[in-house]
Amino acid sequence: MRVLLVGSGGREHALAWKLAQSPTLTELHAAPGNPGIARLADCHPIRAEDAEGLLGLSRSLDIELVVVGPEVPLVIGLADVLRRFGIPVFGPGKRAAAIEGSKSFAKEVMGVAGVPTAGQLAIARPPCVVKADGLAAGKGVHVCRTQEELDAALRAVGGPGEKVVVEELLEGDEVSLFAICDGRDVVPLVSARDFKRSRDGDEGPNTGGMGALAPVPGMSSSEINELVSSIHRPVLEELEARGAPFIGLLYAGLMLTKDGPRVLEFNCRFGDPETQVVLPLLEGDLLEALAAAAAGELGGVAVGASAAAAVTVVLAAEGYPAASDRGNPVFGVDAAEAGGALVFHSGTALHGDRLVTNGGRIVSVTGVADTVAAARAAAYEGARRIEFAGMRYRTDIAEAAAGGRA
């Protein structure tokens, strides 16, 4: 099968790494890709938001499946353009992708579908959560426990013409739950937990994600199936009833409260950095499952998982999430990989044959082992072998689940 992977981040590198293992893959292409993806696929300099360019590339390469990584091209309708010309796509059309593109739309769908979620507040007062209604690259959520934090959040997301959603502040354990969907059927993947805050101790602003853990300790397959039945399936049914079937990866960000699970948000694609811990644990042919979903034939497809654990640590630029970094040499990736870690490129570029920084999150380092503690130790050992100017990372990713520091 000839596959085109759309995107250029760590999530897409992890997808390329997994897809490249499929016995049914004949050609893997990426647009635009990154230096890590280029070791696995032929990369083409076409932006992920360039629907016409991607359509032309797909037709010229006789692509049999397009896998869309980022949310922006999905929300603006890339999948619709490709499907209009008969190209199979793993990724929802514009109307279904609004489940991520608009928080207020997601709230309305959940209300009709009877899916439990955080209550909306008519008046913004702490404690509460303030969210940008539209896309914000994972940085549009502000937890406000004080009036000062609330005022800052409203200034950050409440610009002219911008819609803002204010919700009750929920307490509990967060879980990310991915499910492959073909519009009707659902195949859940391994549960994960990401670490959004910028600094140790869950301090600082929200980011796109500073690390992740999979699976979530203590979460059984029966619990995952129950969550999918009460959360993913009703949303799929409601979207299909609206003539907007969801074909792709439906990602539910959940809070497990004392009163039961509540949806914090839906995303219309694989999460980053959760993908970097989920995919290394999957057994079987991921490409087969994605192709079946794109064809509307997911029934009977199963995706197994190993009994191992995975931990990812994100190595970020000094100013992230407020600023990114470009042009500084990155050293030690080969050494980290030689030590057994998986290194997924998130914000890198090549200057000649030299790897340099090119973003906010530069690379994510994943350790896989029999226990969370061993996986965590492997991830941090890999992280310590990598260097670039201003590099920083959280030192407490998965610390509680591992029973202490490595």
N, C-alpha and C positions, 0 to 999 in steps of 0.2 A: 504494500500500500504506500502511495506517495502522499506525504503529510506536510502541511505547512503550519508551523507554530508561530503565532503572532505575539510579539512582546519582546522585552529586553531585560527583564529583571531576574531576581533570584528565584521567584516562582517559576518563570519560564525555563530557567536553566534546570531546575529540578524536574520539570515536565519533560524537557528534552532528554535528560539523563534516563528517565524511566521509559519514555517512548522508544529510545534507541535500543532497549533491551528486548523489544517485541520481535518475535520470529516472523510476524507478518509485515514488518516494515521493510520497504525496499529503498525509499528515499526520504530523508528528513531535511526540510528546508525551514528557515526561520526569517522573520522580518520584524524589526531589524536585527534582532539577536544581540549578543555581546561576546566578549572574548572567550568566556567559558562555553557558551552555546556553540561557538564556531569550531570547537574541538569535536563536536558531535553532529553538526548539521552544516549545510551550505547556507550562509547568511546573505540577505539581500537588503540593500539600504532603502527600505520603504518604511515609513512611519506606521505605527499601529493604528493611527486614526485616519490614514489615507485609504478610504474604502475603494476608490477607483483604481489606485495603484495596486492594492492587494488583489482586486478582482482580475486585473490584467496579468499579474504574476501567477495567480492560480490557474488561469486559463492557459497561459504559455507553458506552464510546467505540467499540465494535465493532473492537477492535484485532486486526490480522491477524498481527502478530509482536511478541513481547516480547524485547528484547535486555537481558540482565542484565549489568551491569558489575562490581559488587563481589563478593568471595568469600563474605562472611557470609550473604547471603540464599540463595546457592546451597547452601552447606554445611548450612543448616537446612531446606532442602527447598522453596524458593519454586517452582522449575521443576516439581516434582511436583504442587503445588497447581494451578498454571495448566494443566498438561497434562491433569489430571483433568477439567477442564471444557472441553477441546477447544481451548485457546488455544496456538498454536504458540510455542515458546520457543527462543531461542538461548542455551543454558546447560545444564549437566548437572543431572540429578536428584541427590538427596541421596546415594545410594549411590555414584555415580560421582564426585561432588564430594569424597568422602572422600580422593581422591588428593592433595588439598591439605589437607583438614581434619584428617588424621591422618598424621603422618610415619611412624609404625610401620605403618599400613596400606599406605602407598605403598611402604615397604621390602619388605613381604611380597609385594605385587603384582609389583614389579620382580624379586624373587627367583624367583618362579614363572615370570615371562615371560622371564627370562634377560637382563634389561637391566642393563648395568654401572652401578654406583653406588659411592659411598664406603662402605668397610667400617665396620660397627658395632663399637665397642669394649666389652668386658665391664667394663673398669675405666677410670674417668675419670682420665687423666693427660696432661699436656701433652707434645707439641703435639696438640691435638684441636679438634673443633668441637662445641659444645653447642647443641642445638636444643630449643625447646619443641615438644612433640608436636602441639599444636593450633595454631589460628590466632593470629598475633601481629602482623598488619598489616605484615609485612616486617621486624619488629624482633626476632624471636625467635631469631636466629642469632648465636652468639658465637664468634669465633675466639680460641682460647686457646693462646698460645705460652709462657706462664709459669704457675706455680702460682697466683700472685696473680690473674691473669686468669681462671683456671679457677674459683677460689673465688668470685669476683664473679659469674661466669656462672651457677654453680649456685644462688647466692642469688637471682639475677634470674629464673630460669625454673623453679626447683625448689620452688615453694611446696607447701603441703599438698595432697595429692591430684593434683598435676600430674605428668604423665608427661614424662620427659626422654629425648632420644635423643642419644647420644654417638658421634661418628664420627671416623674418621681425617681428618687435615688434608691436603687435596689441594692440589697446586701446579700452576699453569698459567694459561691464559687463559680467562676466563669468557665464555659466550655465552648469550643468551636466544633461544630458538627457538619461535615461535608456529606453531600449526597449527590450521586450521579443520577440525572433525571432525563427521561425521554418524552416528557410531557404528561405522562400518566404513571409509569412505573418508577421506582426509586431503589437505588442500591447505596446504602450508607457505607462510609469509609471509617477508618480509625478515628476515634475521638482525639482532640488536641486541646491544648491550652496555650494561648499566647500571652506575652508580657508586654503590654502597651506603653507603660510609662517610661520616660527617658532615663531615669536614674534608679539606683539601687533602692530597695525598700518601697517600690512602687511610688516614688516621688517624681516630681517634675511633670512636664506636659505630656499629653498623649502623642505617640508617634505612630508610624506605620507598623511598628512591632520591633522589639529589641531582642526577641528570642521566643522559643516555643518548646513544648514538651508533648510527646505522644507515646502511648495512649494516656488518657487521664487516669491516674491511679484509682482503682476501686470502681470504675464504670464498666459494667458488664455488657455483653452483646445484647442481652434481653432489655436492658435499660436503654441502650441505643435504639433498638427497634421500637420501643415504646415512645421515645422522643420523636422519631421519624413519623410514627403513626399519628401522633397528636399535633405535630408542628409542620413538617414538610408536606405530608400528603394533603391536609386540608388546604394549604396554600396552592399546591399544584392544581387541585380540583377547582378552586376559585379562579385561578388564572385561565385554566382551560375553558371554564364557563364564560369567561369574558372574551374568548376568542384569541387569547394570548398564551398558548401553551409554552411552558418553560422547558426548554431543551438545553441542558448544560449542567453546570455544577451549582447547586443551590446550597449556600453556606449560611447556616444559622448560628449567630452569636448568642449564646444563652447565659442566663444567670440562674443558678440552682438555688433558689431561695427557700426559706423554711416553709413557705406556702406552695412550693412546687416550682417547676421551671417557668421562666419568663423569657421571651425573646427580647434581646437588646437591639438587634439589627439583623437584616438579611443582606447578604452579598450575592451577586449573580455570577461569581467566578471563584476559582481557587484562592485561598488566602495566602498572604505572604507575611510572616515566614512559616505559617503552619504547613504549607505544602512541602517545605524542606524537611519536616519530621514525619509527615504522613506517608509520602511516597516511598521512602526507603523501607517502610514496614509492610508495604503491600506485596502480596504474592499473586502470581498469575499475570495475565496480559492486559495491562491498562489500555493499550491501544484498542484491543478488541472491545473492551467495555465502552470506550468513548465513541467508537464507530457505531456500535449497536445503539447507543443512545441517540446519536445523530440521525440514525435511520428509523427511529421509533420502534426499535425491536429489543428493548432492554430485558424483557421478560425472560427468565431463565438464566440470565448472566449473574455470576457471583464473583466478587473480588475478595479474596482471602487476605489474611494478615498474619505475620509472624508473631511469635510470643515475645519478641524483643522490645526494647524501649529506644526512643530516639530523643535527643536534646539538641537544639540549635541555638547558637549564640551569634548575634548580629554584631559585626564590627562596623562602626559608623564613623562619619566625619565628626570632627570636634564640635562643630556648630549645629549638628543635626538635633531636632527637626527644623530649626529656624533657618539653617543655612546648609549648603552642600559644599563639596570640595572637588576640585578638578586639577589634574595634572601632576599630582604628587606620586612618585614611584611607589608601587606596592611590592613588598618582598615577602618571601616565605610561603607562598601558596603551594609550591611543589613540595616543600618540606612538610607542610601540614598534611597534604594528601599522602605522602610517603609514610607518615606516622599512623595512617589509618582513618583520618577524618575525611568527610565529604566536604568540599568547598564549593559553594554555589555563588556565582558572580551576580551581584545586584547592581552595583554602580561602578563599573570598570570600563576602561578603554585601552586601546593599544596605541602608543606613539612609537612608530617603527616596530621593533620587537620588544618594547618595554611596556609592562603592564602598569597603568596609572589609575588614580582615582577619577571617578566621573559621576558623582552623585552624593546623596546623603547617607544611605546605607550602602557600604562598599562591597562586602562579602558576608555570607552567612556560613558558619562552620557547624557541621552536624556530626555528632557522635552517635553510633548505634552499638548497643551492647545488650547483654542479657538482663541488666537491671538499670533503673534510672540513674543510680549513683555511678555506675560504670560508664553509661552513655554520657552523663554530664562530665565526668572526668576526661573522657576522650574528646569531647567538644572543646573544653577549656584548654586541654593540652594542644589541640590544633590551633586554637586562637592565639595562644602564646607564641607560636612559631611564625605568625604573620605580623608584619610591621608596615606602617605608613605614617607620615607626619600627622599628628593630631588624632591618631586612632584612639577610640574609646569604646568600651562595651560594659554592659552590666555584669557584675560579678556574682549575682544571686539568682540567675535563671535556673528554675527547677530546684532550687535549694531545699525548699520545704519537702518536696516530693522525694528527694534523694536522701533526706534525713540529715542534712548538714552540708557544709562546704566540701569541695573536693580536696 
